[in-house]
Amino acid sequence: MALEASGIGGSDEANGAPAPTAVVIPAHDEERRIAATVRAALGIDGVDLVVVVDDGSRDATVATAAAAGAVVVRHGRNRGKAAAMETGAAAVAAIDAREGRGGSDTAHLLLFLDADLEESAANAAALIPPVRDGAAAMTIAILPPQKQAGGGRGFVVRASRDGIRRASGFAATQPLSGQRCLTRDAFEAALPLAAGFGVETGLTIDLVRQGYAVHEVEVDLHHRVTGKDWAAQLHRARQYAHVARALATRGAVGALPGAVRGRRGGTPADPSERTG
């Protein structure tokens, strides 16, 4: 299945050869899963670079990712997913510049993956062809039901989906999916990214509004599912606050519940609200 927002397409081919793909993986305390994810990403056809952005990990994520074959860039403290994505893309741009890949037709495509996909990351290959062939400027993975039970009640997902629709007209199936392939031009058009966990919501709105073509692609990817304990609920509350902020700054607060719209900055009134 491919769902499209019409507009500007993706990367051109240079000298008959498609641009290579760089995988960017934000990671925080993922030493148990990062090696398998990196190895699977390196096996994707057309991928010649994997950059892991260690976002202030306290475990052995850096050493494990490097040993698996990734180029590792470090944040001295945890700065959030959006900052890690920007750092990773900047690292790829620096490598492109060093290798003389300055033009939009030769720069690496950017494939963003979560650190906990492990072996299933290899299936993210399906996100690349529509961007490489110019049919889309960004593809978004639609994941199947996950093997591990867990997760929340879909509150954050609904807020993001409704907000994206209100702000851009795009009907997102999985608006919070972090598995995305973009052209360099599309990524730079969305800068600065929405902060933290609002990054996917903001990225979709910003690109669709500017006329970039966005496709959704069904991909068999599996990751660790957030649980239902107190820590998981706090995580979802923080995620919701970030999504609310991304929507508010893009004029889509009408998608949020009235009690939340009335609070400064869109922060949930009750941080223990079950979300996700």
Sequence and secondary structure as in RCSB ss.txt:
>XXXX:A:sequence
MALEASGIGGSDEANGAPAPTAVVIPAHDEERRIAATVRAALGIDGVDLVVVVDDGSRDATVATAAAAGAVVVRH
GRNRGKAAAMETGAAAVAAIDAREGRGGSDTAHLLLFLDADLEESAANAAALIPPVRDGAAAMTIAILPPQKQAG
GGRGFVVRASRDGIRRASGFAATQPLSGQRCLTRDAFEAALPLAAGFGVETGLTIDLVRQGYAVHEVEVDLHHRV
TGKDWAAQLHRARQYAHVARALATRGAVGALPGAVRGRRGGTPADPSERTG
>XXXX:A:secstr
 EEEE SB     BTTB   EEEEEEESS TTTHHHHHHHHHTSTTEEEEEEEEES SSSHHHHHHHTT EEEEE
SS   HHHHHHHHHHHHHHHHHHTT  STTTS EEEE  TT GGGGGGGGGGHHHHHTTS SEEEEE    SS  
   SHHHHHHHHHHHHHH    SSTT   EEE HHHHHHT S  SGGGHHHHHHHHHHHTTB EEEEE       
  SSHHHHHHHHHHHHHHHHHHHTTT GGGS HHHHTSGGG  S TT    
